[in-house]
């Protein structure tokens, strides 16, 4: 009896070791699952996600100034019948050009093709005058020519962020510009300015200007105008006024 030793049961020892190992495995698997689901929750596009959400298409703005150059419509070619004679004394009569897009007072003659509905129902009218650029750029003297103006609403208040598009040809060169009202405060809160040349150049109905809203929807037709080669009329002033 004195030599009797109590030896541990080997079967119980191995069973305990197996359970401890399985416990560790369960803990590790649980930690991995927590990390797995948190990663997917924070970033659905994670490589761990076997069912990532569909990618949304990326939208790109494809509008560029050059893409909006449109050949001169046939409906405007008859305006040549209203051109003044080359005499300088006739030049002031071109202040009536804005009337081409106004309702009943339009200068379109009955012999012209029937105008499109937009030619008499556009919500914006335009007034064009010619002044010396030195009134706004005294440092340029006569070494400058451009188009400038402003956009106002029906209440006479300035309308900013309206698109002004200018195109055509001048002195054999293609012209294409796009700007926003409000970018040239020299002409008011909703002013704009486009430089055409470093010297006055005369042209007859080869340039046009058009007002668009902030979604590129036309608010006027293309309004064709002249440019003068004198230093006292080298700035074309265009005032767009919303009528409705």
Secondary structure, 3 states (H helix, E strand, C coil): CCCCCCCCCHHHHHHHHHHHHHHHHHHHHHHHHHHHHHHHHHCCCCCCCCCCCCCCCCCCCCCCHHHHCCCCCHHHHHHHHHCCCCCHHHHHHHHHHHHHHCCCCCCCCCCCCCCCCHHHHCCEEEEEEEECHHHCCHHHCCCCEEEEEEEECCCCCECCCCEEEEEEEECCEEEEEEEECCCCHHHCCCEEEEEEECCCCCEEEEEEEEEECCCCCECCCCEEEEECCCCCCCEEEEEEEECC
